[in-house]
Amino acid sequence: MKFVIISGNPKTSGLCRSITDEIIRGAKESDANVQEISTNDMTYCRVCGDGWGTCLKENKCSFGDDGFTTAQETLRQADAVAIVTPVYWAEVTESLKNFLDRFRRCEQSVFANLIIDSKKLELDDTFDFACNRCGVCCRDRDDIVITPHDAFNITKNLNLPSREFFEKYCEIHQGYNSKLPVVTLRPGDYRKSCRFLSKSGCSIHKLKPSVCKIYPLGRAIDANGDHSKILYFLQDTQCYKGSHSQTIREWLGSFDILREESIFIEYSSWLIDICKTLEEYGVFSNRSSESMKNSVYTALVHVMYLDYDWEKDFLSQFRANTQKLASIFEQAAILTALEQGGDTVVIAPQSESGV
């Protein structure tokens, strides 16, 4: 058994040191392999680049040679971990908090994949759930995401112009990491309820967003692996679960979700590729002007959500729209280089996806 102690204690004596020594003694008596990590000699997170560095892309810290990289690997191999720290003003020590922040940044995608893997379900797996139309999942929500396909279906079937739909019912945010437009339903004033929630339930039940259709399930694709397979998982929920058992296939079939899997896969794969492309072109980097960032962001809003004809197929239009971005990014790269006053213009390479 490998037992690791993370010590945020700046002192070499005192109560915390005594506690640490007792933990080590007890662990060794149980024949455990004990290793102590002190956070006091490590540097602080420098928030590389535009807020994220190799911690996001490669799950490692760019300045890990201060002992952090070794500590990170040690913790990955640990069977048990104890954290020892003094408490100052209801907080752990500065060095420990910094270490945990750096570790969280480097491990967040790893943990996310582990959580999904632990809850992953196949189409013929069963789960217990029965909706009693209580409306709990429709209240206190400001996180109901609208995909481009959701918006297309809702506006088309309600005969509601896209701009009117977004202005009346939605909020558009810029993703903190992706920099892409993220559209969510704007909650109502009473208990932050969904604006489509009526006394009899969802007023657009057959058209509601895909995240609502598949609830309490969630879905994802592996950003670092096979993009062609959807991973379904059961979300943690306080809803009434009931005693009704059904397969994932049966639950998704009630809204014909399985027929839309190809759209979800293509859209999710495009999101992964476009994030890489944005980074390659440096469109939202510090070297781009604010006007350039705003122009590209506006183009993304149009490509993803606005430029659609209800009389035509969604997926073919989405593909055509995304192809427009290649020339937009090239122009952005050229203008960014010119704004920097260089003698030569270097155009960023095309992404592997060709977007």
C-alpha positions as CSV (number, residue, x, y, z in Angstrom):
1,M,0.0,0.0,0.0
2,K,1.3,3.4,-1.0
3,F,0.4,6.1,1.6
4,V,1.1,9.8,0.8
5,I,1.0,12.7,3.2
6,I,0.6,16.2,1.8
7,S,1.9,18.7,4.3
8,G,1.1,22.4,4.2
9,N,2.8,22.9,7.5
10,P,5.5,25.6,7.3
11,K,7.0,24.6,10.7
12,T,9.4,21.8,11.6
13,S,7.9,21.4,15.0
14,G,4.6,21.8,16.8
15,L,1.2,20.2,16.7
16,C,0.9,19.6,12.9
17,R,4.4,18.0,12.9
18,S,3.5,15.7,15.8
19,I,0.3,14.7,13.9
20,T,2.3,14.0,10.8
21,D,4.8,11.9,12.7
22,E,2.0,9.8,14.3
23,I,0.4,9.2,10.9
24,I,3.8,8.0,9.5
25,R,4.4,5.8,12.5
26,G,0.9,4.2,12.2
27,A,1.2,3.7,8.5
28,K,4.6,2.1,8.7
29,E,3.3,-0.3,11.4
30,S,0.8,-1.4,8.9
31,D,3.6,-2.1,6.4
32,A,2.6,0.8,4.2
33,N,5.1,2.6,1.9
34,V,4.9,6.2,3.3
35,Q,5.9,9.3,1.4
36,E,5.6,12.9,2.6
37,I,5.1,15.8,0.2
38,S,5.8,19.3,1.5
39,T,4.2,22.1,-0.4
40,N,6.2,24.9,1.2
41,D,9.1,24.8,-1.3
42,M,6.9,24.9,-4.5
43,T,6.2,28.0,-6.5
44,Y,2.7,29.5,-7.0
45,C,0.6,29.1,-10.1
46,R,1.6,31.6,-12.7
47,V,-1.6,31.3,-14.8
48,C,0.2,30.8,-18.1
49,G,-0.8,32.2,-21.5
50,D,-4.4,33.3,-21.6
51,G,-5.2,31.6,-18.3
52,W,-4.3,28.0,-19.2
53,G,-1.1,26.5,-20.2
54,T,0.1,22.9,-20.5
55,C,-2.1,22.1,-17.4
56,L,-5.1,22.1,-19.7
57,K,-3.6,20.6,-22.8
58,E,-1.1,18.0,-21.4
59,N,-2.2,17.6,-17.7
60,K,1.1,18.9,-16.5
61,C,2.5,22.2,-15.1
62,S,5.0,24.2,-17.2
63,F,6.9,25.0,-14.0
64,G,6.7,21.5,-12.5
65,D,10.4,21.2,-11.9
66,D,10.0,22.8,-8.5
67,G,8.9,19.4,-7.2
68,F,5.3,19.6,-8.4
69,T,5.6,17.2,-11.3
70,T,7.1,14.6,-9.0
71,A,4.4,15.2,-6.4
72,Q,1.7,14.9,-9.0
73,E,2.9,11.5,-10.2
74,T,3.3,10.3,-6.6
75,L,-0.4,11.2,-5.9
76,R,-1.6,9.4,-9.0
77,Q,0.0,6.2,-7.7
78,A,-1.2,6.6,-4.1
79,D,-3.6,4.2,-2.5
80,A,-4.4,6.6,0.4
81,V,-3.7,10.3,1.0
82,A,-3.7,12.3,4.2
83,I,-3.6,16.1,4.2
84,V,-2.1,17.9,7.2
85,T,-2.2,21.7,7.6
86,P,-2.5,24.4,10.2
87,V,-5.7,26.5,9.9
88,Y,-5.3,30.2,9.8
89,W,-8.4,32.4,9.7
90,A,-10.5,29.4,8.7
91,E,-8.2,28.6,5.7
92,V,-5.5,26.1,4.9
93,T,-2.0,27.5,4.5
94,E,-1.2,29.5,1.3
95,S,1.3,26.9,0.1
96,L,-1.2,24.1,0.4
97,K,-4.0,26.0,-1.3
98,N,-1.7,26.9,-4.1
99,F,-0.6,23.2,-4.5
100,L,-4.2,22.0,-4.6
101,D,-5.1,24.7,-7.2
102,R,-2.2,23.6,-9.4
103,F,-3.2,20.0,-9.0
104,R,-6.8,20.7,-9.8
105,R,-5.8,22.5,-13.0
106,C,-3.6,19.7,-14.2
107,E,-6.0,16.9,-13.3
108,Q,-9.4,18.3,-14.0
109,S,-9.9,16.6,-17.4
110,V,-8.5,13.3,-16.0
111,F,-11.0,13.4,-13.1
112,A,-13.8,14.3,-15.5
113,N,-13.1,11.3,-17.6
114,L,-12.8,9.1,-14.6
115,I,-16.2,10.3,-13.3
116,I,-17.9,9.6,-16.7
117,D,-16.2,6.2,-17.0
118,S,-17.4,5.2,-13.6
119,K,-21.0,6.1,-14.6
120,K,-20.9,5.0,-18.2
121,L,-23.9,3.1,-19.5
122,E,-24.4,1.0,-22.7
123,L,-27.6,1.3,-24.7
124,D,-29.1,-1.9,-23.3
125,D,-28.2,-1.2,-19.7
126,T,-31.1,-0.4,-17.4
127,F,-31.8,2.4,-14.9
128,D,-34.7,3.2,-12.6
129,F,-36.4,6.5,-13.1
130,A,-40.0,7.7,-13.6
131,C,-40.9,11.4,-14.2
132,N,-43.9,12.5,-12.2
133,R,-43.9,16.0,-13.8
134,C,-43.0,17.7,-10.6
135,G,-41.1,20.4,-12.4
136,V,-38.1,20.3,-10.1
137,C,-35.6,19.9,-13.0
138,C,-37.2,23.0,-14.6
139,R,-36.6,25.4,-11.7
140,D,-33.5,27.0,-10.2
141,R,-31.8,26.5,-13.5
142,D,-29.6,28.9,-15.5
143,D,-27.6,26.1,-17.1
144,I,-29.9,24.7,-19.8
145,V,-27.7,24.7,-22.9
146,I,-29.2,25.2,-26.3
147,T,-27.3,23.6,-29.2
148,P,-27.6,25.0,-32.7
149,H,-29.8,22.0,-33.6
150,D,-32.1,22.7,-30.6
151,A,-32.4,26.3,-31.7
152,F,-33.2,25.3,-35.3
153,N,-35.9,22.8,-34.2
154,I,-37.6,25.2,-31.8
155,T,-37.6,28.3,-34.0
156,K,-38.7,26.3,-37.1
157,N,-41.6,24.6,-35.3
158,L,-42.8,27.7,-33.4
159,N,-42.4,29.8,-36.6
160,L,-40.3,32.1,-34.4
161,P,-37.5,34.2,-36.1
162,S,-34.1,33.2,-34.7
163,R,-33.2,36.7,-33.5
164,E,-36.5,37.0,-31.7
165,F,-36.0,33.6,-30.0
166,F,-32.5,34.5,-28.8
167,E,-33.5,38.0,-27.6
168,K,-36.6,36.8,-25.8
169,Y,-35.7,33.4,-24.3
170,C,-31.9,33.1,-24.3
171,E,-28.6,34.4,-23.0
172,I,-25.4,34.1,-25.0
173,H,-22.1,33.8,-23.1
174,Q,-18.5,33.3,-24.2
175,G,-17.0,30.1,-23.0
176,Y,-14.3,30.7,-20.5
177,N,-11.9,28.2,-22.0
178,S,-13.3,27.6,-25.5
179,K,-14.1,31.2,-26.3
180,L,-17.0,29.9,-28.3
181,P,-20.6,31.2,-28.0
182,V,-22.6,29.3,-25.4
183,V,-26.4,29.7,-25.5
184,T,-28.5,29.0,-22.4
185,L,-32.2,29.5,-21.7
186,R,-32.8,32.7,-19.7
187,P,-34.6,31.7,-16.5
188,G,-37.8,33.5,-15.4
189,D,-38.0,35.7,-12.3
190,Y,-39.9,33.2,-10.2
191,R,-37.5,30.6,-8.7
192,K,-35.4,30.9,-11.9
193,S,-37.9,28.7,-13.7
194,C,-37.7,27.8,-17.3
195,R,-39.7,30.3,-19.4
196,F,-41.4,27.3,-21.2
197,L,-42.6,25.8,-17.9
198,S,-46.4,26.1,-17.6
199,K,-48.9,24.8,-15.0
200,S,-49.4,21.7,-17.1
201,G,-45.7,21.1,-17.7
202,C,-43.3,22.0,-20.5
203,S,-45.1,24.0,-23.2
204,I,-42.7,22.8,-25.8
205,H,-42.4,19.2,-24.6
206,K,-41.8,17.7,-28.1
207,L,-39.3,20.5,-29.0
208,K,-37.5,21.0,-25.7
209,P,-33.7,21.1,-25.7
210,S,-31.8,17.8,-26.0
211,V,-30.4,18.1,-22.5
212,C,-34.0,18.1,-21.2
213,K,-35.1,15.3,-23.5
214,I,-32.4,12.9,-22.3
215,Y,-32.6,13.9,-18.6
216,P,-31.6,12.3,-16.2
217,L,-29.0,10.9,-18.6
218,G,-26.0,12.9,-19.8
219,R,-23.9,12.2,-22.9
220,A,-20.5,13.1,-24.2
221,I,-17.8,12.0,-26.6
222,D,-14.2,11.3,-25.7
223,A,-12.3,14.5,-26.6
224,N,-9.0,12.6,-26.7
225,G,-10.2,9.3,-28.2
226,D,-12.9,7.9,-30.4
227,H,-15.2,10.7,-31.6
228,S,-17.6,8.3,-33.3
229,K,-19.1,6.8,-30.1
230,I,-21.4,8.6,-27.6
231,L,-20.9,7.9,-23.9
232,Y,-24.1,7.9,-22.0
233,F,-24.1,8.2,-18.2
234,L,-26.6,8.7,-15.4
235,Q,-26.6,12.1,-13.7
236,D,-26.8,12.7,-10.0
237,T,-30.4,13.9,-9.4
238,Q,-32.7,14.6,-6.5
239,C,-35.7,13.9,-8.7
240,Y,-38.2,11.2,-7.8
241,K,-36.6,8.1,-9.3
242,G,-39.6,5.8,-8.9
243,S,-39.5,2.1,-9.5
244,H,-39.9,2.1,-13.3
245,S,-37.0,0.4,-15.0
246,Q,-36.0,0.9,-18.6
247,T,-33.0,0.6,-20.9
248,I,-31.1,3.6,-22.1
249,R,-32.3,2.7,-25.6
250,E,-35.9,2.7,-24.5
251,W,-35.6,6.1,-22.8
252,L,-33.9,7.8,-25.7
253,G,-36.4,6.2,-28.1
254,S,-39.2,8.1,-26.5
255,F,-37.9,11.3,-28.1
256,D,-36.3,9.7,-31.1
257,I,-32.9,10.8,-29.8
258,L,-31.1,7.9,-31.3
259,R,-31.9,9.2,-34.8
260,E,-30.1,12.4,-33.9
261,E,-26.9,10.7,-32.7
262,S,-25.1,11.5,-35.9
263,I,-25.8,15.2,-35.5
264,F,-24.6,15.2,-31.9
265,I,-21.4,13.3,-32.9
266,E,-20.6,15.7,-35.8
267,Y,-21.3,18.8,-33.8
268,S,-19.3,17.6,-30.7
269,S,-16.4,16.6,-32.9
270,W,-16.5,20.0,-34.6
271,L,-16.4,21.8,-31.2
272,I,-13.3,19.9,-30.3
273,D,-11.6,20.7,-33.6
274,I,-12.6,24.3,-33.7
275,C,-11.2,24.9,-30.2
276,K,-7.8,23.6,-31.6
277,T,-8.2,25.7,-34.6
278,L,-8.8,28.9,-32.6
279,E,-5.7,28.2,-30.6
280,E,-3.6,27.6,-33.7
281,Y,-4.6,30.8,-35.3
282,G,-4.3,32.7,-32.0
283,V,-7.6,34.5,-32.7
284,F,-8.4,35.1,-29.0
285,S,-4.9,35.4,-27.8
286,N,-3.4,38.5,-26.3
287,R,-1.8,39.4,-29.6
288,S,-5.2,39.9,-31.3
289,S,-7.0,43.2,-31.0
290,E,-10.4,43.5,-29.3
291,S,-12.0,44.5,-32.6
292,M,-10.6,41.3,-34.2
293,K,-11.8,39.1,-31.3
294,N,-15.3,40.7,-31.5
295,S,-15.5,40.2,-35.3
296,V,-14.6,36.5,-35.1
297,Y,-16.9,36.0,-32.2
298,T,-19.8,37.5,-34.1
299,A,-19.0,35.3,-37.1
300,L,-19.1,32.3,-34.8
301,V,-22.6,33.3,-33.5
302,H,-23.9,33.5,-37.0
303,V,-22.3,30.3,-38.2
304,M,-23.4,28.3,-35.2
305,Y,-26.9,29.7,-34.5
306,L,-28.3,32.3,-37.0
307,D,-27.5,31.5,-40.6
308,Y,-30.1,28.8,-41.3
309,D,-33.0,28.4,-43.7
310,W,-36.0,26.4,-42.2
311,E,-36.8,25.0,-45.6
312,K,-33.4,23.2,-45.8
313,D,-31.8,20.4,-43.9
314,F,-30.0,21.5,-40.7
315,L,-26.9,19.3,-41.0
316,S,-26.0,20.3,-44.5
317,Q,-26.4,23.9,-43.6
318,F,-24.2,23.5,-40.5
319,R,-21.5,21.9,-42.6
320,A,-21.6,24.7,-45.2
321,N,-21.6,27.3,-42.4
322,T,-18.5,25.9,-40.7
323,Q,-16.6,25.8,-44.0
324,K,-16.9,29.6,-44.1
325,L,-14.7,29.9,-41.0
326,A,-11.5,28.8,-42.7
327,S,-11.3,32.1,-44.7
328,I,-12.4,34.1,-41.7
329,F,-9.5,32.7,-39.6
330,E,-7.0,33.2,-42.3
331,Q,-8.0,36.9,-42.6
332,A,-7.9,37.2,-38.8
333,A,-4.3,35.8,-38.8
334,I,-3.2,38.2,-41.5
335,L,-4.7,41.3,-39.9
336,T,-3.3,40.3,-36.5
337,A,0.2,40.0,-38.0
338,L,-0.2,43.4,-39.8
339,E,-1.5,45.0,-36.6
340,Q,1.8,43.9,-34.9
341,G,3.7,45.8,-37.5
342,G,5.8,42.9,-38.8
343,D,7.6,43.0,-42.2
344,T,6.2,39.6,-43.1
345,V,2.8,38.0,-42.7
346,V,2.6,34.5,-41.4
347,I,-0.6,32.7,-41.9
348,A,-1.4,30.0,-39.3
349,P,-1.6,26.4,-40.6
350,Q,-4.9,24.8,-41.3
351,S,-6.2,22.5,-38.6
352,E,-6.4,18.8,-39.2
353,S,-10.1,19.0,-39.6
354,G,-9.8,21.6,-42.4
355,V,-12.0,24.0,-40.5
